[in-house]
């Protein structure tokens, strides 16, 4: 196996980035980038901490983040599994990356920045939904914004409905946990989960 072990070797192997790859990166939300963020109800949040890295899906029934200004995003921390992987990382290392996806759009938007956690009562109240507030709000200060070209989405044919897996084609969460721990009742977990989720969506 031949390994690239230095930056010089890496750059020599790949060559230089093209002009379009560089001019698209800026440190604020221009009108075009703002429009993409406002259209996105889903993004992946990447964080890093002493134990390693983490990538967490984030979604909402409206834009997944609120734009406070051209350099600041607000993301409510809605109900989840309470593992707190991303939040623990942000407390110890504020560096974050966000990847926004919009169904039908073959590009993705990437934002890198630094985050903090706010529990300001008025801010939490502003994100209230169905009488429930987020436990905190992730405040992201933008360092860089750029779009990723469409090749990955096109290669994977992500938005093609004919490529979606059918129900039961992949193992369910209950099946996975029962495989890991045989005494776990996966069937009951899967049966009861939709009702639990409906009561704890926000």
C-alpha positions in Angstrom: 0.0 0.0 0.0 1.4 3.4 -1.0 0.5 6.1 1.6 0.4 9.9 1.2 2.1 11.0 4.4 2.9 14.7 4.0 1.2 17.8 2.7 3.8 18.1 0.0 3.0 14.6 -1.2 -0.7 15.3 -1.1 -0.5 18.5 -3.1 1.9 17.0 -5.6 -0.5 14.1 -6.1 -3.7 16.1 -6.5 -2.4 19.4 -8.0 -3.9 22.8 -7.4 -7.6 23.7 -6.9 -9.4 25.4 -9.7 -10.6 29.0 -9.6 -14.3 28.0 -9.0 -13.3 25.9 -6.0 -11.8 28.9 -4.3 -13.9 31.9 -5.2 -17.1 30.3 -3.8 -15.7 30.4 -0.2 -16.6 33.5 1.8 -17.0 34.3 5.5 -20.6 35.5 5.5 -24.0 34.6 4.1 -24.4 36.4 0.7 -28.0 36.6 -0.6 -27.6 33.4 -2.6 -26.2 31.4 0.3 -28.9 32.9 2.6 -31.6 31.6 0.2 -30.2 28.0 0.4 -30.0 28.1 4.2 -33.6 29.3 4.4 -34.7 26.4 2.1 -33.0 23.7 4.2 -34.9 21.8 6.8 -32.1 19.3 7.4 -28.4 19.5 8.0 -25.6 17.4 9.5 -23.8 19.0 12.5 -20.2 18.0 13.0 -18.3 18.6 16.2 -15.0 17.5 17.8 -13.9 16.8 21.4 -11.4 15.0 23.5 -13.0 11.6 22.7 -13.0 12.3 18.9 -15.4 13.6 16.3 -19.2 13.4 16.1 -21.7 14.0 13.3 -25.4 14.5 14.2 -28.4 14.9 12.0 -30.5 18.0 12.7 -34.0 18.6 11.2 -37.1 20.7 11.7 -40.4 21.3 9.9 -39.2 24.7 9.0 -35.7 26.0 8.3 -33.3 23.9 10.5 -31.5 27.1 11.5 -32.6 30.7 12.0 -30.4 33.4 10.4 -29.8 36.0 13.0 -27.5 38.0 10.7 -25.1 37.4 7.9 -22.5 35.8 10.2 -24.7 34.2 12.9 -27.0 31.1 12.9 -29.3 29.9 15.6 -30.2 26.2 15.9 -32.7 25.0 18.5 -31.7 21.7 20.2 -35.0 19.8 19.8 -35.8 16.6 21.7 -33.6 13.7 21.0 -31.8 10.8 22.6 -30.2 12.9 25.4 -26.7 11.5 24.7 -25.5 15.1 24.4 -22.5 14.1 22.2 -22.6 17.3 20.1 -23.3 19.6 23.0 -20.5 18.2 25.2 -18.1 18.7 22.3 -19.2 22.3 21.8 -18.6 23.1 25.4 -15.1 21.8 25.2 -14.2 22.7 21.6 -16.4 25.4 19.8 -15.4 24.4 16.3 -18.4 23.1 14.3 -19.2 22.3 10.7 -22.7 22.2 9.1 -23.7 20.6 5.9 -27.1 21.7 4.6 -29.1 19.5 2.2 -32.2 20.4 0.2 -34.2 17.6 -1.4 -34.0 18.0 -5.2 -31.0 20.3 -5.1 -27.8 18.4 -6.2 -25.4 20.6 -4.3 -24.8 20.9 -0.6 -23.9 24.0 1.4 -21.1 23.8 4.0 -20.6 26.2 6.8 -17.7 26.1 9.2 -17.6 28.2 12.4 -17.5 28.3 16.2 -20.5 27.6 18.4 -21.8 28.2 21.9 -24.9 27.1 23.8 -27.5 29.6 24.9 -30.3 29.0 27.4 -31.5 32.6 27.3 -35.2 32.4 28.3 -36.4 34.8 25.6 -34.4 32.9 22.9 -35.8 29.5 24.0 -39.3 31.0 24.0 -38.9 32.2 20.5 -38.4 28.7 19.3 -41.3 27.2 21.2 -43.4 24.7 19.2 -46.6 23.0 20.3 -46.0 24.4 23.8 -42.5 23.0 24.1 -39.2 24.9 24.1 -35.8 23.5 23.1 -33.5 22.8 26.0 -30.8 25.1 24.4 -30.0 27.0 21.3 -26.7 26.4 19.4 -25.4 29.8 18.3 -23.0 29.5 15.4 -20.6 32.3 14.4 -19.7 31.8 10.8 -16.1 31.5 9.7 -16.6 30.2 6.1 -19.4 29.3 3.7 -19.2 27.5 0.4 -21.2 25.1 -1.7 -20.0 21.6 -2.6 -20.3 20.7 -6.3 -23.0 18.2 -7.3 -20.8 15.2 -8.2 -21.4 13.3 -5.0 -25.2 13.7 -5.0 -25.4 12.8 -8.7 -23.1 9.7 -8.3 -25.3 8.5 -5.4 -28.5 9.4 -7.2 -29.7 10.5 -3.8 -33.0 12.2 -4.7 -34.2 9.5 -7.1 -37.4 8.0 -5.4 -36.9 4.7 -7.3 -33.7 4.2 -5.3 -35.3 4.5 -1.9 -35.2 1.3 0.2 -38.5 -0.4 0.9 -39.9 -0.8 4.4 -38.2 -3.8 6.1 -35.2 -3.9 3.7 -32.9 -2.6 6.3 -32.8 -3.7 10.0 -35.0 -1.6 12.4 -33.5 0.1 15.5 -35.1 -2.6 17.6 -33.5 -5.3 15.6 -30.1 -3.6 15.8 -30.2 -3.3 19.6 -31.5 -6.9 20.0 -28.6 -8.1 17.8 -26.2 -6.3 20.1 -27.9 -7.3 23.3 -30.0 -10.5 22.9 -32.2 -9.9 26.0 -33.3 -6.6 24.6 -37.0 -6.7 23.4 -36.5 -5.2 19.9 -40.0 -6.0 18.7 -41.7 -4.1 21.5 -39.3 -1.2 21.0 -40.1 -0.9 17.3 -43.9 -1.2 17.9 -44.0 1.4 20.6 -41.5 3.9 19.1 -43.8 5.8 16.7 -46.2 6.7 19.6 -43.3 7.7 21.8 -41.8 9.9 19.1 -45.1 11.6 18.3 -45.3 12.7 22.0 -41.7 13.9 22.1 -41.1 15.4 18.7 -40.5 18.9 20.1 
